[in-house]
Amino acid sequence: MKVPKDFLVEFLKSNGIDTIKSREKNLNKLAIKLQMGKLKLKEDDFEGKLVEEYKGVKLIGSEGREKTSFYVGKEGKKIDLKIKLEYPKLIIDYGLWDYHTDHEKWLLKKQTLLTLQTIREHLWDRNLVLASCPKEISEYIREWDFFGDILTDKFIGDAVVLDPHGETILKKFEQNKVYILGGIVDKSNRMRTKELAYNLEGVRLELNNKVSTVPDRLNIITKIMCLSLEGLPLVEAIQQSRF
């Protein structure tokens, strides 16, 4: 599956560049910021320490001996990576927002931001959709320059619902599918994902034949999805995301 950093690598290699320096320490996030125009490409002589290497392209940071003639920062030339990536999609549905306490709403806002940050490490904003989205969430997430879709109503279309009570065990995430995740933070267990009332297939994640061993935080489930899409067996993706 092609992700934003693949578009960045293609651009750099087509321009004879194999090493770049930046304060951003993640190539995928770097690609997104370049596409958004928040960062630019500047030519000069720089040195730094290797931070990440991907498909023959090196990202270096500060205080090192690796050399490059290109820096990605606030000044320089805007570039268009022509990123096209719409699937898979993860839908977070906030249809039960009004049932939460103020503290639960605060936790849900924080988990939404962490989910966005996780998406940007592996995919990008267009892979995340906020459905049945309350004003408190939409205003908050826009402060972080979110450019995915925000829906005031439920998502309509083919999808599967990630539900701990789903009838089918999910074996792996697929890159051409849409997954719905309930925006639920409720320690009293008053609510269930099925109460979002999607008439769609429900699938559950299990580890060691138990649902309870799988983390239920939105950002951690998102990380599990991303690692699975990158080719990691689902069991390993869950185990890596628990810590």
C-alpha positions in Angstrom: 0.0 0.0 0.0 1.3 3.4 -1.0 1.4 6.0 1.8 2.5 9.7 1.9 6.2 8.9 2.6 6.2 6.8 -0.6 5.1 9.9 -2.6 7.9 11.9 -0.8 10.5 9.3 -1.7 9.4 9.3 -5.3 9.7 13.1 -5.5 13.1 13.1 -3.9 14.6 10.3 -6.0 13.2 11.9 -9.2 15.2 15.0 -8.2 18.4 13.1 -7.4 18.0 13.6 -3.6 18.7 10.7 -1.2 19.2 12.6 2.1 17.3 15.4 3.7 17.5 17.2 7.0 14.5 18.3 9.2 13.4 18.9 12.7 10.5 16.6 12.0 11.5 13.0 13.0 9.0 11.0 11.0 9.1 10.8 7.2 5.4 10.3 6.9 4.5 13.3 9.0 7.1 15.2 7.0 5.4 14.3 3.7 2.1 15.5 5.0 3.4 18.8 6.2 5.1 19.3 2.8 1.9 18.5 1.0 0.0 21.0 3.3 2.5 23.7 2.5 3.5 24.0 6.2 7.1 23.0 5.4 9.2 23.8 2.4 12.4 22.5 0.7 15.6 24.5 1.0 18.9 23.9 -0.7 22.2 24.4 1.2 24.9 22.4 3.0 23.7 20.6 6.2 24.9 17.9 8.5 23.0 15.7 11.0 22.4 12.3 12.6 20.4 9.6 10.9 16.8 9.5 12.2 15.0 7.3 9.7 15.8 5.6 6.4 13.1 4.4 4.0 13.5 2.9 0.5 17.0 4.4 0.1 16.1 7.9 1.4 17.6 9.1 4.7 16.1 11.6 7.1 18.7 13.3 9.3 18.3 15.5 12.4 20.7 17.6 14.4 24.3 16.9 15.7 25.6 14.3 13.3 28.1 13.7 10.5 25.7 12.7 7.7 25.7 15.3 5.0 23.0 16.6 2.7 22.3 19.7 0.6 18.6 19.8 1.4 16.6 20.9 4.4 12.9 20.8 5.0 11.7 23.7 7.2 9.7 26.9 7.3 11.6 28.5 4.5 12.3 27.4 0.9 10.3 26.2 -2.0 6.8 24.7 -1.8 6.5 21.3 -3.4 3.5 19.3 -4.5 3.9 15.5 -3.8 0.6 14.8 -5.5 -0.5 12.5 -2.7 -3.6 10.4 -3.5 -4.7 8.2 -0.7 -8.4 7.8 0.3 -8.6 4.2 1.5 -8.6 2.5 3.9 -10.9 4.7 5.9 -11.4 4.7 9.7 -14.7 6.3 10.8 -15.0 7.5 14.4 -18.7 7.8 15.2 -19.6 10.1 18.1 -23.3 9.3 18.1 -23.2 8.7 21.9 -21.5 11.9 22.7 -24.4 13.4 24.7 -24.4 10.3 27.1 -20.9 11.0 28.3 -19.9 12.9 31.4 -17.8 16.1 31.0 -14.7 14.1 32.0 -15.4 11.4 29.5 -15.9 14.0 26.8 -12.5 15.5 27.7 -10.9 12.0 27.4 -12.6 11.5 24.1 -11.2 14.8 22.7 -7.7 13.8 23.8 -8.1 10.3 22.2 -9.3 11.9 19.0 -6.1 14.0 18.8 -3.9 11.0 19.6 -5.7 9.1 16.8 -5.0 11.9 14.4 -1.3 11.8 15.4 -1.2 8.1 14.9 -2.8 8.3 11.5 -0.3 10.9 10.4 2.6 8.6 11.5 1.4 5.9 9.1 -1.3 7.2 6.7 -2.8 10.7 6.5 -5.9 12.8 7.4 -7.9 11.6 4.3 -8.0 8.1 5.9 -9.8 9.4 9.0 -13.4 10.5 9.0 -15.3 11.9 12.0 -19.0 11.0 11.9 -22.0 12.2 14.0 -19.4 14.7 15.0 -20.3 17.2 17.8 -19.2 20.8 17.6 -16.8 20.4 20.5 -14.8 17.8 18.6 -14.9 19.4 15.2 -13.7 22.8 16.5 -11.0 21.1 18.6 -9.6 18.9 15.8 -9.5 21.7 13.3 -7.1 23.5 15.6 -4.7 20.8 14.6 -5.2 21.4 10.9 -7.2 18.3 10.3 -8.3 18.1 6.6 -10.2 14.8 6.6 -14.0 14.6 6.3 -16.2 15.7 9.2 -19.8 14.6 9.1 -22.6 15.9 11.2 -24.6 12.7 10.6 -23.7 9.0 10.4 -21.5 7.6 7.8 -23.4 6.1 4.8 -21.8 3.4 2.8 -20.2 -0.1 2.8 -18.2 -0.7 6.0 -17.7 -3.0 8.9 -18.1 -2.0 12.5 -15.3 -2.7 15.0 -17.4 -4.0 17.9 -16.1 -6.0 20.9 -19.5 -7.9 20.7 -19.2 -8.4 16.9 -20.2 -11.8 15.6 -17.0 -12.3 13.5 -13.4 -12.3 14.6 -11.3 -9.9 12.4 -8.3 -11.7 10.9 -6.6 -8.7 9.3 -7.3 -5.1 8.2 -7.7 -4.6 4.4 -6.5 -1.5 2.5 -9.7 -1.1 0.4 -12.2 -1.2 3.3 -14.0 1.2 5.6 -14.0 0.5 9.4 -16.3 2.2 11.9 -15.1 2.7 15.4 -17.4 4.0 18.2 -16.3 7.2 19.8 -17.0 5.9 23.2 -15.3 6.5 26.5 -17.5 5.1 29.2 -16.0 3.4 32.4 -19.5 2.5 33.6 -20.1 0.3 30.6 -23.5 1.8 30.1 -23.1 1.9 26.3 -22.1 -0.5 23.5 -20.9 0.1 20.0 -24.0 -1.6 18.7 -26.1 1.3 20.1 -24.7 3.5 17.3 -27.3 1.6 15.2 -25.3 0.7 12.1 -27.0 -2.1 10.2 -23.6 -3.5 9.2 -21.4 -6.4 9.9 -19.8 -6.3 13.3 -16.2 -7.6 13.8 -14.2 -8.0 17.0 -10.5 -8.1 17.8 -9.2 -10.8 20.0 -5.9 -11.7 21.6 -5.5 -15.2 23.1 -9.1 -15.8 22.3 -10.2 -12.9 24.5 -11.7 -9.5 23.7 -10.6 -8.1 27.0 -6.9 -8.4 26.2 -7.2 -6.0 23.3 -6.8 -2.3 24.2 -10.0 -0.2 23.6 -8.5 3.3 23.3 -9.2 4.8 19.9 -5.6 5.7 19.1 -4.3 2.2 20.0 -6.9 0.5 17.8 -5.9 2.9 15.1 -2.2 1.9 15.6 -3.2 -1.8 15.4 -5.0 -1.1 12.1 -2.0 0.7 10.7 0.6 -1.9 11.7 -1.7 -4.6 10.2 -2.0 -2.7 7.0 1.8 -2.5 6.9 2.0 -6.3 6.8 2.4 -7.2 10.5 0.3 -10.2 11.6 -2.7 -9.0 13.6 -1.6 -10.7 16.7 1.8 -9.0 16.6 0.1 -5.7 15.8 -2.0 -6.0 18.9 0.9 -7.1 21.1 3.1 -4.2 19.9 0.4 -1.6 20.4 -0.3 -2.7 24.0 2.9 -1.2 25.3 
